[in-house]
Amino acid sequence: MDTKYLEKQVKRLSTKGNDGMFRAMIYTVPIFNNPTGICLSNERSRDLVRIAQDHQLLVVSDDVYDFLNYKICPVTQLFSLPPKKLISYDKT
């Protein structure tokens, strides 16, 4: 995920009529993303959380492949970064 590009695009979002909790939603598979198998780095994970907090975005982090990690990808799970709001986390 190119977080710099993401932030540029998010800044372009209209704020008109935004009376809900979130302006937009980002769905991500941060560990072993399909089809590339790439893991989101710690730096980009932090950037994503910061962008979400700064711009009222909902991040849905699908860590479905985390149990396959075996420390191949030394990454921080997004849920472990302190969010202002945590809706739900299910690691099953």
N, C-alpha and C positions, 0 to 999 in steps of 0.2 A: 504494500500500500504506500503510495506516494503521499505522505501527510502534508507536504508543502502545497501540492496541487489540490488536495482535498480542502485545505484551509482557504485557498483562493476561491474555489467553487462555492464553499459555504458562505463566504462573505458576499457573494453575488445573490444569495437567496433573498427574496423579498420578505420584509418583516410585516407587510400589510396583512391584516386579518389574523395575525399570529396571537391568538389568545389562549392557546393550549399550553400544555406542559412542555412540549418539545417542538422544535421547528422542523426537524427531519429525523430520519432513522438511518443508521449505518449498520449493515449486517456484515459480520466478519468471521472468518474461520482463521484465527491467528496462529494456530499450530498445525503444521502440515496441510496448508491450504490446498484444496483440490483445484486444478490438476497439477499445479507446480510443485507441491510438497514443501514450499517455502514457509518458514516461520517468521512471524512478525518480531522484529528485534525489540529489545528493551527500550531503546531510544524511541522507536516509532510507536511502541505501545504507550509510553508516557505522552508523546505528542498527541496521539489519538485521544487519550483521556483528557488532556488539556483543551484540545479543540472542542471536544464534546461539552466540557464544562463551560468554556468561554462562549459557545454559540447555542446553548440549549439543545443539544442533540442527544438522541437516545441511541446507545450502542448496544446491539445485540451481539454478544460474543459467543459463538458456537464452538466450544472447546471439546468437540466430540472426539478428536484424536489425541487429546492430551495424555490419555493412558498409554499411548504408544510411544511417548517421548523418550523414555529411558535416558534422559539427559543429552540426547543428540542435539537438541536445540536448547541452549541455555537461555531460556526466556522467562520473563515474568508474566504470569497469567493476568489478563486484564482485570479480573475480579479482585486481585490482590492489591491493585492500586486503589488508593482511597477515593471513591466517588462521593459526590455530594448526595446523590440519591442512588440507592441500589434497589431495583424493582424485584428481581428474583435471580437466584443462582441455583442451578440444579446440575450436579456433577454425575448424574447417572447415565 
